[in-house]
Amino acid sequence: MTAGFQAFTDTGVVQIDGATPNYQVIASLAQVTQQESIPTVFNNVNTQFYATLWHTTFTFNATQPFYAFRADGGVMVTPWKFSKTGNTFTAEFISVGQATIRLYVFDQVPVTSNRFGLQVFDASGALIADAANPFARVLDVVEGQYQPGLGWQAVGNSVPGPNTQSKSYGVPVAFGGALAAHYFVNTSPFILSAFGADGGSISWEFHQYIGNNSGTFVGFAEATRYRFMVLDMTGIT
């Protein structure tokens, strides 16, 4: 490997090398979703539609943040919207029921005089990890697509879903870098990827927030593609 550090642990090898981004926890936030009317989509004549969903908005300050999230008790949630004004960021989520959503903010932090623990630097002398603060550790990357194929389609007898899947890990986990599949037709159906984590177990599905999967799929198949990271949250609360 390039300049860095490698450790063999009970849950596998932790490798910190010259390609490791210095993403460490700077904030751990928790909020309970509430029933709110939120704007969803525009149609072809520019009409704005709304939906009443379990929703919450986090606001925090950061420089180059990377987010991880999960809800208590394995309740499924969907990352809804992210925005930035200067160094102030907002992260919005919806959930399948009322839930406490936990948002973990990682950021690239400068060298500090912690006076304890391990610091790792790359070949140019830039800090890439500091053991005094938990840093982002990716365990897995999961991806798939609910409607097969490419391009515009008007096919089949129903919209795909929910197609619930699950995996387990030996440590507590959260989701990061999540790209949610989506399928909207005005107000119904309203279907999105939803992600649930309970300890070291995760599940995900194409969740029908409004309506159902009856009728013909009409849209771009690529819109039903999803991808997410699974992060090791050991020691992060």
N, C-alpha and C positions, 0 to 999 in steps of 0.2 A: 504494500500500500504506500501512498505518499506519506509525508511527514505527519505524525500524529500518534494516536494511542489506541490500543486494543485491549479489551478486558473480557474474560470468560466468566459468565455468571450462570446462575441456576436456570435462567430463562433464555439463555443463548449468548451469542457474542455481541458485545457492544463495541462498535468501531467508530472512532472519532478521528477523521483524517483531514487532509487538506481540502477535501470537497465538502466538508460538513459546514452548513450554515450556522452561524452563532445565534440560534433561536432559543431563548430562555424565557421562562414564565415571568411576566411582569404584572399580570392581574388575573384574579379568579373571581368571576361575577355570577350571581344567581338571581333569577327573576321568575315570577309565576305568570303564566300566560292568562290573558283575560279575553272574553268574547268582545271582539271589535269588528267594525265594518272597515275593510281595507280595499283600496283600489286593486283590481286584478288586470284585466286586459281591455284593449280597444278592439272594436270590430272594424270592418272595411269602410264604414262611414264615420269613423272616428268617435264612436260612442264609447264612453268609459263605463265599464262594468265594475261592480263591487261584490264582495262576499263577506259574510259574517263568520269569522274563524277565531280559534284560540290563538292569540298573537301577543308578542312582546318585542320591544326594541331596546337594545343595549347601546349605550354611548360611552366611549372611552377615548383616551389620548394615547397615541403610539406613533412610531416613525415608519416602520415597515412591518406591520403586524401579520402574523399567521394565526388563524383561529382554530380552536378545537371545541367541540360541543358534545353534550349528552343531556338527557333528561332523567330525573330520578325515577326509579322503578321500572325502567325499560320502556317508558312511554315513547311512542314514535314522534319524531319532530322532523321538520323540513326547513333548511335555510331558505329564507324568502327573499331578502334584499340586503345589499351592502352599499354603503355610500361613504364618501370622504369629503371633508372640507378642511383644508390645511392638514393639521395633525389630529383632527377630531374625526373619529370614525363612528358609524352606526352599523349595527348588525341586527337584522330582524329575523324572527323565526315564527313559524306556526306549528301547532301541535295537534294531534288527533283528538286529544282531550285536554282538560286543564292539567298543567304540569309545571314542575319547577325545572327550568332549563338552566344548565350551568355552562358558562362561556369561559374558556381559558384563552388568554391572549399571550402569545409568544412574540418576542421582538428581538432584534439584534441589539445587544447592549454593549456599552464600552467597557474597557478593562477597569476593574475596581480593585481597591486595596482591601480585599476581604480578610487577608492575613490567615486564611485557613483553606483547606481543600485543594483540589486539583484544578489547574488551568492548563488548557492545551492550545497551542498556537500553530498556525500553518507555516510553510516554508518562508513566507514573506514577513512573519512576525505578527500577523493579525490574529486576534483571539477568535477561536472557533468553538470553545466550550469552557464553561466554568462550573465546577461541581458544587459551588456554593448555592446555585440556583438550578432548579430542575430545567432540563432542556428537552426540546422536542425529539422524540424517538419514534420513528415510523416502524410498525411491526408488519404491516401488510398494505397492499393496494388492491382494491376490488373494483371491477368494472363489468359492464354488461349492457344489453340493449333489449327492451321489451318488445318493440315492433321490429322484426327483422328486415333487412334490406336497406336500400339507400333511396333518397329522393322522395318526391311527392307520391303519396299513395291514397287510394280510395278503395280499400280491399277488405275482405273478411266479413264475418258476421258479428264480430264484437271487438271492442278495444281491449288490448291485453291487460292483465292484472287480476288480482294483486300480486300473484307469483311470489309469495313470501319465502325468503331464504334466511339462513342463519349460519353462524360460525362461532367457535369458542376459542378463547385464548387463556393462557394461564395467569394473566395479570389483569387488573382493572384497565379499561380502555375507554377512549372517546373517538369521535370522528373528526377528521380534518380534511381540508381541501375538497369538500363535497360538491360534486356537480349533480344536481337533481334532474332526473327525467321529468318531462312535463307534457300534458295533453289537455288543452282547454278548448271548449267550444262555447263562446259567450259565457253564460252562467252555468251550464251543465252539458257534458260532464266536466269536472274540475279535478284532475288526477295528477298527483305529484309523487316523486320518490319520498319515502319517509324512512327515518333511521332510528333504531332503538338500541340502547346499550344498558345492560344490567350487570354490573361487575365486569367479568371477563367475557360475557356472552353478548353477541350482537344479532340483530335481525333487521332486515330491510325489505321493502315491498313497494309496488306501484299503487299508492294508497288513493282510494276514491274519497276525497274530501267532500265533494258534492256530486250527486248523481250516481251513475253506475256505468258498467262497461258494455251496456247494450248498444246496438247500432253499429254502423260501419266506421272503421278507422279512416279519418280523412285528415291528412297532414303530412309533414315530413318525418320519415322514420327516424332520422337522426335526433329528433327532439326527445325520443324515448331512451336515449343513451344516458347512462349514469356512471359515475366514478367517485370513489372516496378512499381516503387513507384511514387506517386504524392506528391510533397512537397509544403507546404504553403510558398510562397515567399513574404508575407506581409512585407513591409519595407525594402526589399532587392532589390537593383537596380544594 
